[in-house]
Amino acid sequence: MSTNNVFKKFIQRMKAGRKSSSEKTVSSNSPEMMGELLHMVKNTDDVEIGCDEVFELLDQYVEMEQRGEDVTRLLPLVERHLEKCRDCREEYEALKQVIEAAAPDNA
Ligand SMILES: [Zn+2]
């Protein structure tokens, strides 16, 4: 139950950020995508997502991580999958490097 609340907060924040932000970072957050996310997060205890779904979420996941969001709480299914799936883990590492390299102020 609390996971849903966290997720709603997250979505509100994403929407707010998208409205006010002038940066051209995230552009793939369609309402349908959010619906899917909400649907998935309802049953986090039982449900596992597949490589395709992880792949869909991976860029968001990495971007959120870059922003210092608590991805373990917000996208627990992705986190869980990455722990188990080596392919997606590699994809994640690669994407992370790309995004880090593209970041305007990488330390
Ligand atoms: Zn996978």
Boltz pocket constraint, residues with backbone or C-beta under 6 A from the ligand:
constraints:
  - pocket:
      binder: B
      contacts: [[A, 50], [A, 51], [A, 54], [A, 81], [A, 85], [A, 86], [A, 87], [A, 88], [A, 89]]
      max_distance: 6.0
